[in-house]
């Protein structure tokens, strides 16, 4: 697997980022199709968009309190 992908996922897990965001980011990064419409959530969609752009800038916005 890509080192950038591995490092990003590891960082998100260590930071306590929302699981939905992580799953979205992974799918976007890997260019997988989005989930079915009824299963989309705000964190998932935000993660998907960031993953498509290969962006790691918004992880802190999705840390679970």
TIDONU-877317 format. One record per residue: residue in three letters; x, y, z of N, C-alpha, C, CB in turn. Coordinates in steps of 0.05 Angstrom, whole numbers, plus 5000, padded with zeros to 4 digits. Glycine has a CB too. Example, Ala and Ser with C-alpha at 12.3 -4.5 7.8 and 13.67 -1.06 7.14 Angstrom:
% residues 2
+------+--------+---------+------+---------+----------+-------+--------+---------+------+---------+----------+-------+
| type | n_east | n_north | n_up | ca_east | ca_north | ca_up | c_east | c_north | c_up | cb_east | cb_north | cb_up |
+------+--------+---------+------+---------+----------+-------+--------+---------+------+---------+----------+-------+
|  ala |   5264 |    4886 | 5156 |    5246 |     4910 |  5156 |   5264 |    4934 | 5156 |    5226 |     4911 |  5181 |
|  ser |   5257 |    4955 | 5142 |    5273 |     4979 |  5143 |   5258 |    5001 | 5157 |    5282 |     4988 |  5114 |
+------+--------+---------+------+---------+----------+-------+--------+---------+------+---------+----------+-------+
//
This chain:
% residues 65
+------+--------+---------+------+---------+----------+-------+--------+---------+------+---------+----------+-------+
| type | n_east | n_north | n_up | ca_east | ca_north | ca_up | c_east | c_north | c_up | cb_east | cb_north | cb_up |
+------+--------+---------+------+---------+----------+-------+--------+---------+------+---------+----------+-------+
|  unk |   5017 |    4976 | 5000 |    5000 |     5000 |  5000 |   5018 |    5025 | 5000 |    4981 |     5000 |  5025 |
|  unk |   5007 |    5046 | 4991 |    5020 |     5072 |  4989 |   5028 |    5082 | 5017 |    5002 |     5092 |  4975 |
|  unk |   5053 |    5092 | 5020 |    5062 |     5102 |  5046 |   5047 |    5127 | 5055 |    5092 |     5109 |  5044 |
|  unk |   5039 |    5144 | 5037 |    5023 |     5168 |  5044 |   4996 |    5159 | 5056 |    5018 |     5186 |  5019 |
|  unk |   4984 |    5139 | 5044 |    4958 |     5128 |  5054 |   4962 |    5117 | 5082 |    4947 |     5107 |  5034 |
|  unk |   4982 |    5100 | 5085 |    4987 |     5087 |  5110 |   4992 |    5107 | 5132 |    5011 |     5067 |  5108 |
|  unk |   5009 |    5127 | 5127 |    5016 |     5147 |  5147 |   4992 |    5164 | 5154 |    5038 |     5166 |  5136 |
|  unk |   4975 |    5171 | 5135 |    4951 |     5187 |  5140 |   4931 |    5171 | 5157 |    4938 |     5195 |  5114 |
|  unk |   4926 |    5146 | 5151 |    4907 |     5130 |  5166 |   4918 |    5126 | 5195 |    4902 |     5103 |  5152 |
|  unk |   4943 |    5120 | 5197 |    4955 |     5117 |  5224 |   4952 |    5142 | 5240 |    4985 |     5109 |  5221 |
|  unk |   4957 |    5165 | 5228 |    4955 |     5191 |  5242 |   4926 |    5196 | 5251 |    4964 |     5214 |  5224 |
|  unk |   4907 |    5190 | 5233 |    4878 |     5195 |  5240 |   4870 |    5177 | 5263 |    4860 |     5189 |  5216 |
|  unk |   4879 |    5152 | 5263 |    4872 |     5133 |  5284 |   4884 |    5143 | 5311 |    4881 |     5105 |  5278 |
|  unk |   4909 |    5152 | 5310 |    4922 |     5161 |  5335 |   4909 |    5187 | 5346 |    4952 |     5166 |  5329 |
|  unk |   4899 |    5203 | 5328 |    4886 |     5229 |  5336 |   4858 |    5224 | 5347 |    4885 |     5248 |  5313 |
|  unk |   4846 |    5201 | 5341 |    4818 |     5196 |  5349 |   4798 |    5208 | 5331 |    4814 |     5206 |  5377 |
|  unk |   4804 |    5209 | 5305 |    4786 |     5220 |  5285 |   4762 |    5202 | 5282 |    4800 |     5223 |  5257 |
|  unk |   4738 |    5214 | 5277 |    4713 |     5199 |  5273 |   4716 |    5177 | 5252 |    4691 |     5219 |  5264 |
|  unk |   4707 |    5153 | 5259 |    4709 |     5130 |  5241 |   4696 |    5135 | 5214 |    4697 |     5106 |  5254 |
|  unk |   4674 |    5149 | 5214 |    4660 |     5155 |  5189 |   4678 |    5172 | 5170 |    4633 |     5169 |  5194 |
|  unk |   4692 |    5191 | 5182 |    4710 |     5208 |  5166 |   4732 |    5191 | 5155 |    4721 |     5231 |  5184 |
|  unk |   4744 |    5174 | 5172 |    4766 |     5157 |  5163 |   4757 |    5139 | 5140 |    4776 |     5139 |  5186 |
|  unk |   4734 |    5127 | 5142 |    4724 |     5109 |  5121 |   4720 |    5125 | 5095 |    4699 |     5095 |  5129 |
|  unk |   4709 |    5149 | 5098 |    4705 |     5166 |  5074 |   4731 |    5174 | 5062 |    4689 |     5191 |  5082 |
|  unk |   4751 |    5181 | 5078 |    4777 |     5189 |  5068 |   4790 |    5166 | 5053 |    4795 |     5199 |  5092 |
|  unk |   4788 |    5142 | 5065 |    4800 |     5119 |  5052 |   4787 |    5114 | 5025 |    4798 |     5094 |  5070 |
|  unk |   4761 |    5115 | 5024 |    4747 |     5110 |  4998 |   4754 |    5131 | 4978 |    4717 |     5109 |  5003 |
|  unk |   4755 |    5156 | 4986 |    4761 |     5178 |  4967 |   4790 |    5175 | 4957 |    4758 |     5204 |  4980 |
|  unk |   4808 |    5169 | 4975 |    4837 |     5166 |  4968 |   4840 |    5144 | 4948 |    4854 |     5161 |  4993 |
|  unk |   4826 |    5122 | 4952 |    4829 |     5098 |  4934 |   4810 |    5100 | 4910 |    4823 |     5073 |  4950 |
|  unk |   4795 |    5122 | 4908 |    4777 |     5126 |  4886 |   4756 |    5104 | 4883 |    4792 |     5128 |  4860 |
|  unk |   4746 |    5095 | 4907 |    4724 |     5076 |  4907 |   4698 |    5092 | 4904 |    4724 |     5060 |  4934 |
|  unk |   4677 |    5079 | 4894 |    4651 |     5093 |  4893 |   4641 |    5100 | 4921 |    4631 |     5076 |  4878 |
|  unk |   4625 |    5121 | 4922 |    4613 |     5129 |  4948 |   4593 |    5108 | 4956 |    4600 |     5157 |  4946 |
|  unk |   4587 |    5109 | 4982 |    4566 |     5091 |  4993 |   4539 |    5098 | 4980 |    4564 |     5094 |  5024 |
|  unk |   4519 |    5080 | 4986 |    4492 |     5086 |  4977 |   4483 |    5112 | 4991 |    4473 |     5062 |  4983 |
|  unk |   4465 |    5126 | 4979 |    4456 |     5152 |  4989 |   4446 |    5151 | 5017 |    4435 |     5163 |  4971 |
|  unk |   4431 |    5130 | 5025 |    4419 |     5129 |  5051 |   4440 |    5124 | 5073 |    4398 |     5107 |  5053 |
|  unk |   4464 |    5117 | 5066 |    4485 |     5111 |  5086 |   4506 |    5134 | 5087 |    4499 |     5085 |  5079 |
|  unk |   4502 |    5155 | 5072 |    4521 |     5178 |  5072 |   4517 |    5194 | 5098 |    4517 |     5195 |  5047 |
|  unk |   4539 |    5203 | 5109 |    4538 |     5220 |  5133 |   4556 |    5244 | 5127 |    4547 |     5205 |  5159 |
|  unk |   4553 |    5265 | 5143 |    4569 |     5289 |  5139 |   4599 |    5283 | 5142 |    4561 |     5311 |  5158 |
|  unk |   4607 |    5268 | 5163 |    4636 |     5262 |  5166 |   4646 |    5245 | 5142 |    4641 |     5247 |  5192 |
|  unk |   4630 |    5226 | 5134 |    4638 |     5208 |  5111 |   4643 |    5225 | 5086 |    4617 |     5186 |  5106 |
|  unk |   4624 |    5243 | 5080 |    4626 |     5259 |  5055 |   4650 |    5278 | 5057 |    4600 |     5274 |  5050 |
|  unk |   4655 |    5290 | 5080 |    4678 |     5307 |  5084 |   4704 |    5292 | 5080 |    4677 |     5321 |  5112 |
|  unk |   4705 |    5268 | 5092 |    4728 |     5251 |  5089 |   4733 |    5242 | 5060 |    4726 |     5226 |  5106 |
|  unk |   4711 |    5236 | 5046 |    4713 |     5228 |  5018 |   4725 |    5250 | 5001 |    4685 |     5220 |  5007 |
|  unk |   4715 |    5274 | 5006 |    4725 |     5297 |  4990 |   4755 |    5302 | 4996 |    4709 |     5323 |  4997 |
|  unk |   4763 |    5301 | 5022 |    4791 |     5305 |  5029 |   4808 |    5282 | 5018 |    4794 |     5306 |  5059 |
|  unk |   4797 |    5258 | 5019 |    4813 |     5235 |  5008 |   4817 |    5237 | 4978 |    4798 |     5209 |  5014 |
|  unk |   4797 |    5246 | 4964 |    4800 |     5250 |  4935 |   4822 |    5269 | 4929 |    4774 |     5260 |  4922 |
|  unk |   4825 |    5290 | 4945 |    4845 |     5310 |  4942 |   4872 |    5303 | 4955 |    4836 |     5337 |  4953 |
|  unk |   4872 |    5280 | 4968 |    4895 |     5270 |  4983 |   4904 |    5290 | 5004 |    4919 |     5264 |  4963 |
|  unk |   4884 |    5304 | 5016 |    4889 |     5325 |  5035 |   4889 |    5314 | 5064 |    4868 |     5347 |  5033 |
|  unk |   4908 |    5323 | 5080 |    4909 |     5315 |  5108 |   4904 |    5340 | 5126 |    4936 |     5303 |  5114 |
|  unk |   4895 |    5361 | 5114 |    4892 |     5387 |  5129 |   4868 |    5388 | 5148 |    4889 |     5409 |  5109 |
|  unk |   4848 |    5372 | 5144 |    4823 |     5374 |  5160 |   4819 |    5353 | 5181 |    4800 |     5375 |  5142 |
|  unk |   4839 |    5336 | 5186 |    4836 |     5315 |  5206 |   4827 |    5325 | 5233 |    4862 |     5299 |  5209 |
|  unk |   4839 |    5346 | 5242 |    4833 |     5357 |  5269 |   4804 |    5365 | 5272 |    4851 |     5380 |  5276 |
|  unk |   4791 |    5373 | 5250 |    4763 |     5381 |  5251 |   4744 |    5358 | 5257 |    4754 |     5394 |  5224 |
|  unk |   4753 |    5333 | 5255 |    4736 |     5310 |  5258 |   4745 |    5292 | 5281 |    4736 |     5294 |  5233 |
|  unk |   4761 |    5303 | 5299 |    4769 |     5288 |  5323 |   4744 |    5286 | 5341 |    4792 |     5301 |  5338 |
|  unk |   4739 |    5261 | 5351 |    4716 |     5257 |  5369 |   4723 |    5268 | 5397 |    4709 |     5226 |  5371 |
|  unk |   4704 |    5282 | 5408 |    4708 |     5294 |  5434 |   4706 |    5274 | 5456 |    4687 |     5317 |  5439 |
+------+--------+---------+------+---------+----------+-------+--------+---------+------+---------+----------+-------+
//
